[in-house]
Amino acid sequence: MSIIANKVNSPFYPENVEDSEVGLKSELFDRRLRLNIAEFHMEYEDIQKAALSFTTIGAPIRAISNAAEATIKGVEGEIVAVPTDGLRFNATVSYIDAGYDKFIDDSVDSSYEPFETSEWTCSLGAQYTAPLSLGEITARADWYWQDDVVFSARNAFLRSNEKIHAQKSYRLLAAYIEGPCLTMG
């Protein structure tokens, strides 16, 4: 069992984000088609980061500090189509370009560290709802994909077999059928 103490009397301040967004939200063809797109830009300051250091006798101490500043920018898109009553399709895509402008961690410049977010995400979905004598039955399927997320490239956080500390990209598939006295998923 290991005990990690928190550094006492280490004040830190709230994080601050200045966010700007411009985009288009539209509903067309009697609200059967929705097209949304947005571009965003964030200046993120006083990012709170936890750092691990050690006392003179080797005891670990965790400290939170306002260690970083970052720029985050990207674009998001969404399409929803309802071609007929009861049938609905949707799709989303998001691209994020995020990076540290300044990241001083325990007096070490860590600005090269990756920002902990995936660059790309996207999703697809389809749903059909049909009327029945007892109510409605709905069938839905969704697919989601997220790009790799790199958490750290520093040796201090890596296992012996790792070059980087990361989560590989992944996909999720979900489906369900729902109706009167019926739920499967």
Secondary structure by P-SEA (a helix, b strand, c coil): cbbbbccccbbbbbbbbbbbbbbbbbccccccbbbbbbbbccccccbbbbbbbccccbbbbbbbcccccccccbbbbbbbbcccccbbbbbbbbbbbcccccccccccccccccccccccccccbbbbbbbcccbbbbbbbbbbbbcccccccccccccccccccccccbbbbbbbccccccccc
